Amino acid sequence: MPEAKLYETAGQLNLQLTTDDVRSGMHSPAPNRHPPFTYRTDVDPRLWFVFGRTYGQITQVDAHLFRDTTTIRFTSPVSFSKGGMP
């Protein structure tokens, strides 16, 4: 998007350009924010999404394997709840 269009759109949304320190965090419930609402264009948001992830737990299991489909059942160490909320 051309920079001029970006600033025009931000102005229509009553956003103010800021150079304050970058903050990030998570609160539940989300805190109420009050004007002035700000934006910035000098931060690469990919840094918040690109990182190494580790899934699962390593364990040893004895299992009989067959030429046809083999099914191994075990209790999941991860508990799940409805709606994706704990």
C-alpha positions as CSV (number, residue, x, y, z in Angstrom):
1,M,0.0,0.0,0.0
2,P,1.4,3.4,-0.8
3,E,2.5,5.3,2.3
4,A,0.2,8.2,1.5
5,K,-2.8,5.9,1.4
6,L,-1.7,4.3,4.7
7,Y,-1.6,7.7,6.5
8,E,-5.0,8.7,4.9
9,T,-6.6,5.5,6.1
10,A,-5.2,5.9,9.6
11,G,-6.5,9.4,9.7
12,Q,-10.0,8.2,8.8
13,L,-9.8,5.8,11.7
14,N,-8.6,8.6,14.1
15,L,-5.3,6.8,14.7
16,Q,-2.2,8.7,15.6
17,L,1.3,7.7,14.5
18,T,3.5,6.9,17.5
19,T,7.2,6.3,18.2
20,D,6.7,5.1,21.8
21,D,8.5,1.9,22.8
22,V,6.9,-1.3,21.4
23,R,4.8,-3.2,23.9
24,S,3.2,-6.6,23.7
25,G,1.4,-8.8,26.1
26,M,-1.6,-10.8,26.8
27,H,-4.3,-10.1,29.4
28,S,-7.6,-11.9,30.0
29,P,-10.0,-10.2,29.9
30,A,-8.5,-7.6,27.6
31,P,-8.1,-4.2,29.3
32,N,-10.2,-1.3,28.1
33,R,-8.1,1.2,26.0
34,H,-8.8,4.8,25.8
35,P,-8.0,7.4,23.0
36,P,-5.7,8.4,21.5
37,F,-5.3,5.1,19.7
38,T,-2.0,4.8,18.0
39,Y,-0.3,2.9,15.2
40,R,3.3,2.5,13.9
41,T,4.8,1.4,10.7
42,D,8.4,0.7,11.7
43,V,7.9,-2.8,13.4
44,D,8.1,-6.1,11.6
45,P,5.2,-8.2,13.1
46,R,6.7,-11.4,11.7
47,L,9.1,-11.5,14.7
48,W,6.1,-12.3,16.9
49,F,5.2,-15.3,14.8
50,V,8.5,-16.9,13.8
51,F,10.0,-19.0,16.5
52,G,10.8,-22.7,17.1
53,R,8.0,-24.8,18.4
54,T,8.1,-28.1,20.2
55,Y,5.1,-30.5,20.3
56,G,4.5,-33.7,22.1
57,Q,6.4,-35.8,24.6
58,I,8.9,-38.5,23.7
59,T,8.3,-42.0,25.2
60,Q,9.1,-45.6,24.4
61,V,6.2,-48.0,23.6
62,D,6.3,-51.7,22.9
63,A,3.9,-52.4,20.0
64,H,3.1,-55.4,17.8
65,L,3.4,-54.3,14.1
66,F,1.6,-56.1,11.3
67,R,1.7,-55.8,7.5
68,D,-1.8,-54.4,7.5
69,T,-2.8,-51.2,9.3
70,T,-1.5,-51.1,12.9
71,T,-3.4,-49.0,15.5
72,I,-1.7,-47.9,18.7
73,R,-3.9,-46.4,21.4
74,F,-2.7,-44.5,24.4
75,T,-4.0,-41.9,26.8
76,S,-3.3,-38.4,25.7
77,P,-1.1,-36.4,28.1
78,V,-3.0,-33.2,26.8
79,S,-6.4,-32.4,28.1
80,F,-8.9,-30.7,25.8
81,S,-12.0,-28.6,26.6
82,K,-15.0,-27.5,24.6
83,G,-14.7,-24.3,22.6
84,G,-10.9,-24.1,22.8
85,M,-11.0,-22.4,26.2
86,P,-9.4,-24.0,29.3
